[in-house]
Structures are given as structure tokens and as C-alpha cells.
Amino acid sequence: MKNKLLKSIFAIALGCAFFVSCKPRDSSDTVDGDAAQKVYVAPGKYDEFYNFVSGGFSGQVSVYGLPSGRLLRVMPVFSEDPQSGYGYSEETKAMLNTSHGYVPWDDQHHLDLSQTNGEVDGRWLFANANNTPRIARIDLKTFRTAEIIELPNCGGNHSSPFITQNTEYIVGASRFSVPADNDDGDVPINTYKKNFKGHLSFVKVGKEGELDLAFQIVTPGVNFDLSHPGKKESHGWFFFSCYNTEQANTLLEVNASKNDKDFIMAVNWKKAEEYIKAGKGKRVPANYVHNTWDEKTQTAKSETKKEVLILDASELKDICYMIPCPKSPHGCDIDPTGEYIVGSGKLAALIPVFSFTKLKDAIAKKQFDGAYAGIPVVKYEAVLHGEVQKPGLGPLHTEFDGKGNAYTTMFVSSEVVKWNIKDLKVLDRKATYYSPGHLMIPGGNTEKPFGKYMVVYNKITKDRFLPTGPELAQSAQLFDISGDKMKLLLDYPTIGEPHYAQGIPADKIRNNGQLKYYKMADNLHPYVARGEKETKVVREGNKVHVYMTCIRSHFAPDNIEGIRVGDEVYFHVTNLEQDWDVPHGFAIKGANTAELLIMPGETLTLKWVPLKKGIFPFYCTDFCSALHQEMQGYVRVSPTGSNVPITYSLGTNLPKE
């Protein structure tokens, strides 16, 4: 048996190697004759859609226009950003705090847009951190990270951040089950089945977007991969794909691939809320950090939370149910009606589609096939709507066009397959280049998809772009799905490694009262200088605070003396501009942090510790005017213990001879 299993796994691996190293079937590069016309956005014109793409190992989120494929912005979320100074400026450092200390990098996999009545509404974008489990909220009025909350009791946060139809909750689940934070984690790894647990996190979203970890559900120790919420009739439920139901702890490519079926876990979160109201939850100690950005003070702060409310799925028998799903499922997607639940088994040769109506009926009739670690297992046939036969090799993710059709990526056979949700017949297939992971249809995971475009995110880009050494950028491919057949329109490279993405009509965001600049009168930063008359340099022991302003095209002050070797110098720089898109930069020689990039009306702080005496120039790093090169100044640094007094000036030139 073991030898047969190993042979099958080797066959799959060889198949993967074959398909990623040579072109898939239907590998013609031919595109429609009007493809260029369809993606052309004339100079000065706007794209029809915003496309938000996860940055993977970059820890950032990128913003592209569709259909042009133009990169519009890179937004730092879980990683330091030298371009903007995010994570380097004193104001933003707190955004990257965790219970493990300051974490300057993370692995950002999935995104979800806020919704109202099951439709994307353009208020917020939510992002997950996979490595050190966190969820972030990005404010789409400013395109800035506004809030980050850590998830305790989790090892990895892959199945996240997916939201309910009115943005009641953002939900996340452990990728790697581990002992709970409050348990003794110093246990042998091979006691996985006994000591390791999974946790589902339900983060409440307030009216202004504020995040609060409402409760967690403790589950058996499995690996949660992806999830999506129910819609319409299935609203109040959440569905998670699970693998490693073998509960292996080593060589998972073999030991977590033994079972013919793993599970989709169906979670009745409305019932969980009822149990919480009835006092069935248990508060347990947990240390996790909640970081928030204050627009008025333009400063982030961190708060450490000390406990979390827990429900145990093995004790409360009617909040979680297991649906058998072949095999090692990755994607778990819900169609726009909320009726159909699509499982995508990475090692399966079919796509199972389950019915929510049948699930409710099976639960009511107790059509169970035993239990898994205390959780009822619903009979496969009782809940199955049907199976898509021979769709391709390696199904991963599915999105919907709102016209009754589903689109699934096939990682191994490098293609996207279009199929009908009700009769499960394959309607079309199109080759991709190569090994697609996620795909995105604007609104494709909501009740109202905008079924015009589809973007496929490929993991391998051999021969698609000019070579750039041993690694190539990942690729995105834009398809027209407005007709019966998918039509390839455009290839374009992406940053990082894109996983999931979200698309939304541009008018839902750009007409949403976006902040053009920060009004100086509203700036409540503790070190703001609202005009050049308020600039000063203040020594407090070995700390020196420089209240500085910048405006086209000078800093005030621009000559500073009396700084000593070893001083902690804080440059609090206020951009006095009151015009959109006129940022200024600030950098000084010898600083071991990045520059500041200060938006109009904003104050940011750079900490600098000079290590040697001399004259140190500072300057604006962002080209701002015809006299940008002249926007500079000098700091004189004297030896430690020097008696040179603090002085500062603007417009005072050389002494007269």
C-alpha cells in the first residue's frame, strides 16, 4: 500500500514537472484581433476597474488598473517600505508590532473587499498576514493601512481574510494547527493528535471599520486552507477547506495525502452567536496586539489584549459539520446564489459541488457517517449536488460570472475551465502560462459579480517575458469573459507572488470622498509645526527634537548646529502644502532608516543617531518643483560633550567679510 501511494505521488510530481516545463494543450498564443483595442486606455483616461492584488512574500498589496494592466500603486501593509518610510518613521513603527515584537516582514496571501448586501462597496480592503497571523484593514479613501489585529492561538493565517455579506465579520483560520497559546506548547511534535488544535477567528467589524476579535472556535488539529462565507440563504454559515485530516506531523506530501477524502468544514456562525449570548463561551488568557492608525494625530498606537472568548466545536455539536471532499482540497468557493459550495481537491480528477439545501436537510435528518474528532461527518452523497467530470488536472480556485457559470484554475494542466453550475458541464477551456493559482473576476466571490473580465495569476512565467536572471516575475493574464468563449487579451507581470485578488468598478472607489490632502487645521500631531514661525530645535538631554517644515522649495530650518555624536535626533517634518499630490521627501546622510515621504498637511518623524562628527546634508527625495535640487540643508555634528550650543536658521547666509 505504501509503495502504491509513493508511486502515485511520484506520478503526480512528474506530471506537474511535465506540464510546467512545456506548453499546455490549446497552447496557441493567438488572441482576438481586437485585443489591443480592448485593453487600450488612452492617455489621460481612467481604467474601468481597480484590481487589488496580494503581494505574497513582499508583504505588500499592489493596485492595477483594468483593462490596461498598469501598476497604479504599491501599498505597504505587513512589510517595511523604503519608498514611503512605512515601518521606518516613528509614527508608523507601531503598525508592525506583534506579540513577538516588531516584525518587519510578512507573507501576504489573500484580500477581500468590504460588502453591503452582498456587493462590494469600496470602503475597505482587508488583507491577511500568513506567517505571523494578522488581519489588516486598508482605508480606500487614503489607500493606507488603517488597522492591524493579531490572531492568537494560530500557526499561520492562510484561510483569511474572508468576510460576510454585510461585513459583519472577517474570518480567519489556522493554516498550521498548534497547541493553544495558553497551553504548554513545550510538547513533543509527534503528539500532534493529542496536543495540536485548530482555531477559527471571527473578527467583528464596527461601523467605522474598527476591528475586534469577537470569538474563536477551537477545532480538531487539521490544516485549514481556504474559506468563503455563505450568501443569501446560506448567510450565517462559513465554509472552510481542510487537509491533513490524517493529522500527520512529518513528510506531509506523503502522510497527509493518504485519505481519499478530506473535508470542507461547514460552520454555523449564527448558532455560535447564540451560544455566546447564552454564556457558553469561555474566556481564556491570550496575548495579542491590536494596532490602529489615528488620522488626526497621524500616529499609530499598539494595544495588547489579554484574553479571547472561545467556543469548543467538539462540545457544541451543532455549530460545525464535516463534508467529505476529495482530495486535499484547496479552494472552497460559494456561488452567487449561496446554494452551491465548490470544493477543489488539488489531487482530485473531478470538482465536487455541494448543495446548501441538501446540507440543511442532511443535518435535520442526521444523515451522518460517524464523527471526526467529535464533529459530525455528513454523508457525501447526501449533500452532493454533483461532480464536474474530467475538468483538468489540479483544480485550485473557482470564481463566478453571475450568469450561472463557474471558472476554475487547473494548476497541473495549466488552464482555466468554464463550466455550468447547475448541469456541471464543461463549456470552455483556455490555456494559461503557466501553472495558474488564483483567478479573479471583479465581484466574483460576491452575490453580484461583474462578469466582464477575468484575471488569472500564474506561478510560472517561462518564455513570457524578457529574461531577468534565474527568477522571473509572476504573471497575470487578462481574459474577456463577456461572451460564450474566454478570450486572452493581455499578459503583464506583477510584484511579489500574487495569490488572491479583488476587483471593483473604479467609480465605487474614486467617487467615495477620497482624501486629496490632509487639512493643516486638522493635524493634531504632537510635534506639528503649522508654519515656519513654529519651527524650532529643542534639546532634552541627549534627545533633540527638530520641529521642521517643508514647502516648495525649502526646509525650515535648513541650518542646524549643536548636535553631538550619539544624540537621538528626531526630525518632525510637516509638509505645509495644501494641494493634492505634492509630497515631499526627507533623508539625511548616515541615517540607517529609509527616507520619509510626507503627504500634504502631514507630519512624519525620522530618528537619526549620528555616529561621527562632521557636516551632514539633508534633502528632499521626491522631485517636487523646478528648484527641487535646491531643497536641502545642513546639520553640524560636534563631538560628544561639545559645548557648541543648539542654533538653527533659515535664510542666514555666510558672515560678511
Phi, psi and omega in degrees: 000315181297319180296321178297319180297314180298320179297319180295321180293318177297322179297319178296316180298317179295322177298317178300314181299320180296312187287331180275350182255354176218162188290146177286171175297159186054048188269015178298136177275002184295132175240168180301149181297336180259017182300314181299321180294324183290332182259355184284126174242113188296152177308132180087353178261159183258152172291159181282328184230148161273140176235112180263126188234132178295149184262002179055232187292352176281341181074010184244176175235132179253153182237122180241153171267143174237135018265005189289331186076014181284135175284121183260328186193150167242122184254119176288136181231298183246012182222148173301148183228105181299334183293318184256346185084006178298127184087348177255319179294151183297330182289328187260351183303322183296339180295337183255016175285146174217177176292347177264006184100196180284122181244107188278000183210149169206174187251107190258112190256316191229156182226154171209138179270147176299151183228153169228125183053039176078008179239146177298139186240353173081011181279306187222156171240133180251142183225149179253152167252121187277322188284299174255103198302119179209162172231136180243150172245126178254128180277119184275007166276332182242348185057041179232151176289120185258339188196143175220129177238135180276150178250114179285170173066015186241141168248096186087149185220061185280317185281066191190158355254105183254142195239156178280169196291343173240025179056036175292315182226147161255135187240141176221157180217151182296128169286314179248115175292142182214166172300146178300152183303327183276351177274169174283104182281353180276072182232155177301139181299327182284007170265026183313307186300331183272318193251345185266138181226154171262159177222133173258127184252129177246108183260118180284141179247123180280179183297327179264011179094356185298141187256143178210127178287100187288311180195165173232149174249122178275135186231173173301159180283091174231177175261122176267131184259291180223169183206162171206153180275160170290167180224151176050248183296331180266007174300136186105355176240157174226147186233128185237134171277139182234138170228180188056044172289351172288346182056046177278157179233006178209150180045058186297333180301336175258307190284342176257017180236020185277320185288141177293330180225139167257216185220154155255125179268122176263125185240123178270091185284338173295320176294323177299320177299321179297318179296323179295316178297329180277003177081020182277349179283159180234128178274127181234151179298141176196134176256119174210157190249141178238117183250135181226148178255128180259114181296329184284314178273350180055040184217141176270152174224154179244141175231133178264124177268151190243354180205165179217148179271127187240137166245141181256116184294333181283340179266325180259098196286350187243026173250338181230140177222145179259128175252117178301137183214121177279151327229131190052063185295142178249288179286151174215102193234143185246130184287167186300337179279345184080002183273324190250134182245117185258122174258142181235098180279121184301328183254014181265153178257019179208171177241112178280140177236125183253156182253129177292322177301315178294327178297313179299318181295318180296321178294317180297323181270001181055046177276075185251153175244061181081205182219155175243110180051041177091357181253129182301138177254116179285141179297134184305309184293332184291332185250354185284127169281319178165180182234135172280117186270136176050053180284335186148188184249129176079053178296137182237299189226150182228136170230171191230150183258359181080003179245019179092009183244151176241153180230124185236133176280142177244104187295316186284314182271007172051065180201164170247135182244130176260131181216157181274133187292322186279311183265354172066020179273139176287128184256331184195157173215145183221133179292145173235167189228101345228164176053071182288144174258266178277165168223164183218126166247127180310123184072011188291349176251016183245184176285342183228083175290153173255087194280057179252315182238155171225135175245130179250134183252112185264145181275338184231139186232026180311130173067012180266334183225168175304138182293142181226048180089202186288350179231141176248154174297149172291160186241152170241144177232129182262129178241145169272121180242021182286340180253193181289329183247143176286139181232123178289127182249324193201142166253141169205146181281161180230166176278163172052213171238103181293138173248265180269163179212164178224139178235149183207142176305136186301325184294340178284347181246309189289346174252029186255031179067035182301140180292123180272321174200168181268123180291129183302324182295337182268356183283109180253023177301136184296341181243025180291145168239109188278002177189169184294336178292341181265001179285147180191169175231124187235126176265134173230087186067235179267009175257136179234125178255122178255111175273105190238149172239160174219143179201154180302113008222062177203161171262153172227122354285165176240000171229123181229131177230163179097004175282141182244154175304131179092352176296149168266108184255125180249109176272106176265101190255122178253127177274112184280352181299145174232053181218143182295139173063042171234070176283162170234150176254163175215129176211150179226144182304135175087354179291136181262019172240177178282177175292170163261146169234106191256122180284160178305127180083006186253155174239130175227157186235131173248128176267132183223129177242101180292137183252356178210157179282161177142190178255126184241115178282148168234161187198167175277129184264352184246118186300117193239340183194177178297334180255031178302319181298331180278357183274088187206175177195182183225145170240129175265125179248123180256165181298158175303135181085001180297152177262006178298123184284158172293123172222155179206153184201165174217125177085004177267116187263198181300147176296150179292141179281000000 
